[in-house]
Amino acid sequence: MHYTTAKSILSANNGLNIYRGCEHGCIYCDSRSKCYNMNHEFEDIEVKENALELLEAELSKKRKKAIISTGSMSDPYIPLEKELGITRKMLEIIYKYGYGLHLQTKSNLILRDLDLLKKINKQTVARISITLTTYDENLCKIVEPNVCTTKERFEVLKKLNEAGIETYVWLSPILPYINDTLDNLRGILNMCKEAHVKGIICFGFGLTLREGNREYFYQKLDEHFPKLKKQYMHEFKNNYICNSKYHKYLYDFFLKFCKANDIMCDNDLIFERLHTLYEEEEYQQLSLFEE
């Protein structure tokens, strides 16, 4: 871990990342890509030491309330958060100034802050996205080794739903020849149904690879799935998008399941909902439209 001083904290779209880098060790992580210009080791977490001061200053000056989003590049609930508690303090500031929240994570540490999430949701809105990739618990421990398992995240989704907080699932990535099976997909979708998730974000059935994360992913293939790297190199070469050969079959099943169970699956509509703080009248109209 090391500290840095940031010049600003909020992006033009009201997104923020307090941490840079991650400890979860997911073998597929796109945030390792060199295009993001990270000048330190990925596991050497960069902490923006003035993040809270910047956030309070920026939120206090905004004229219009909005949804503040976090978790797109670095999970706000990495293990280091247990010690530092910066994410919790961030939520306190968001609540203090009356803003909404969209938070993306794959950690059950989020339940530590359920009290604050409920307060934000009552005052404005809190929407939570949880990443699910693998129904098989043993496989999950291989591809996402330093974070809670899928079943534990399933429990998080249920508890958030019980608290009246709207939840979404990122169904991504699906790794060709590893978890691109109908059994895996069906298992995850049934969890989503039981947990009453509002929507599922899915960009297809495959993964993306580019310089930085490709090398790390291939290293882990050699470690856990001998001979698969050769197959990937032959089939996908240097492609950015590496789709499963079962992509269409799985995607058709996904769409049919979502439609049958009234789960949102249009990415554009989901992203609009995740990042829009509706006025009361707009929200009521949107609810009628969805029904």
N, C-alpha and C positions, 0 to 999 in steps of 0.2 A: 504494500500500500504506500502511496505517496500523495501529497497534497499539491494542488495547483490553484492559482487565483484566476477566476474567470472574469471576462469583461461584461458578459451578459448571460442570462440564464434561459430566457424564453425565446423560442423561435418565432417566426412570423405567423405560424399556425398554432401558437400557444403550446408547443411541445417543450419538454425539458428532460434532461438526463443529469442526475446528480453525480452518478458514478460513470466511469468510462473503463471498460474491461469487464470481465466476469469470472466468477469462481465455479460456475455450474459444470463446466467441462463438457458441454454438449458437443458431440463429435462433428456436427453439421453446421455450426454457428456461422452465419453470414457476417456477423460483426467483426470477425477476424480478417475480413477482406482488406487488402492493402489500399483499396480506393478510399477508405475512411481515414487514411493518414494518421494512424495511431503510432506515436513515436516511443512507445514503451511496450514491454511484454504484456500480453493480453491478461494474464493472471495477476499482474502487478497493478492493482486497482488504483485508478486516478480518482481522487476525491476533490470536488470543487469546494474548497474551504469556505468560500464566501457565498455559496449557493443560496442559503436561507436569507441572508441580508439582501441579495439581489432580487430574489423572488418577492420578498415583502415590498421592496421599493417599486418594483415593476407593477405588481398587482394594485398597489395603493394609488397608482397614477392612471390606471386604465379607466376609460370612460364607460365602456360597455362590458358587462359580465360575459364570461365565456366558459367553455370547458377546457381545463388544463389537462394535458395528456402527458403521461410518462411511461417509460418501459419499452420504447421502440428500439433503442440501441443497446441498452444495458438494463437488466432486470433491477428494479428498485429494491427488491428483497433478496439480494445476494447475501450469503452468510455474514459478511462484514457488517451488514445493517443491524444484526443483533447487538453488536458492540457499539456502533455509532448512533443509531436511532435517528439518522437524518431524514429518512423517508417519513417517519412519523411526524417530525417537526414540520416537514413540508406540508403534510395533510392538515396540520393545525393552522398553518398560514392560509391555505386554500379555504378552509372553513371560516376563518376569521374575516376574510374579505368577501365571502359569499359567492365563490366561484364553484363551478361544477368540476367533476373529475372523470377522466377515463384513465384507468391504470391497467397495464398489461404485465403479467407475471406468470411464472410456473412454480412458485414457491408457496407453501402453506404458511409461511411466516406472515403473510398478509392477514391471517386471522388474529394476530396480535393487535391489529389496529381496527378490528371490526367495530369497536365503539365509535371511532372517528368516522369511519365509512358510513355508518348509520346516521350520524349527525349531518354529514355532508349531503347524504341522500335525502334526508328530510328537509333540509334547507334549500337545496337546489336539485342536484342529481349526482349519483355515483354509478358509473358503469364499469364493470370489471371484465377483462378478457384473460382467459386462462389457456395456455398452450397445451394441447394434447396431441401426441404423435403415435403412441404405441400402447396397445391394450395389454400386451404381455409384460408382466412385471419384471421378469428376469431380463428381457430385452431392454426395457426402459432403463434398468440400472447400468446397462452397457452404453447406450447411446446418449443418456442424460445422467451421468454417474454421480454428480454431487448435488442433486436436488431431489425433492420429494418425488415419489413415484406417481404414476397415473392414478392409481386408486386413491391416494392421498389427495390429489388435486380434485378428484371426483367428490370427495368429502367436502373440500373447500367450496366447490360449486353449489352443493346442496345447502351448506350453512349460509352462504351468501343469499341464496334464493329464499331461505327461511327468514332471513333478515329483511326481505323486501328489496334487495339490491339486484338490479338487472345484470345478467351475466351473458358472456359470449365466449365462444371457443375458437381458437386458432388451430385449425386442423392442418398443421404444417410443421416440418416437411414429412413427406412420405418417401422413404428411401428405397429405390429399386433393388429388388432381390433380398431385401431385409424385412420391411414391414408393409410392402405393397400387396396385401392379401385382403380378400373379402372378409375373412374372419376378424382381422385387425380392424378394418373399417366398421364392420357391424358392431363389434364390441364397443368402440368409441362412440358411435352414434347412439347406441342404446343407453350409454352413460349420459349423453347429452339430453336425451329424452327424459330419463328418470330425474335428472337434475333440473329440468325445466329451463334450459338455456334459451335465451331470446333468439340468438342467431349463431351461425357457424361461418367463419371466414375460411374459404378454401380457394386457392389459386390453381388447383389442379393436383395431380398425384405424381409427385417427383420432388426434386430439390434443385437448388441453384448452387453452382460452383464457380468461383473465380479466384484469381490469384490471392493467396493468403489462406482462405478457408479450404481451398481444394487440397493444398499440401497437407494441412492438418487432418482433413478428413481421410485422405489416402493413408496417412500414417496410422490412423486408428483402424482402418480397414485391414491393414497388414497385421495389426495387433489382435483384432477380435474376429475378423472374417477372412482368413487366409484365402488367397486366389481371387477374391472379389475385385481387388484393385485392377488387376489385369483386364477383367471383364469390363469394368467401368471405362478404363482408358481406351479399350477397343471400341466400345459402343458409343461413348459420349465424347471422346477426344477432349477438346478444349471448350466444349459447349457451355454456355452459361446455364441454360435450362436443360435439366436431365430428367425427362419424364419416364415414368414406369411404362412398360409395354402394355400394362393393364389400365392405363390412364382412362381411356374412354369408358370401359366397362365399370370401373370404380366410380367415375364421375357421374355416370348415369344412375347408378345405384344411390349415390349420395343425394342427387337432386330429387329422386323419387321419394326417398326416406324423408327428406326435409319437407317436401310438399305434403306428404301424408300425415306428418306430425306438427304442421304449422310452425316450423322453425325457419326463421329468415335465413336465406342463403345467397341473396344478391349482394355482392361485396360493396357495390356503390351505395346502396341503401343503408347497409350496415355502417359503413364509414361515415355517412352523413349523420346517422343517429349518434354515433359515438362521439362526434366532434361538434355537435350542434346543441346549444343550450336554448331550447325552445321556450318561447313565451307561453304562458298558460293556455291561451286560446289556440296557438299553433299546436301545442302538445295534444290537446283534446281532439283537434281535427285530424292529426296524424294517427291517433289511436283509433278513430272511427274508420279511417282509410285502411288501416291494417286489418281491422275486423272484416 
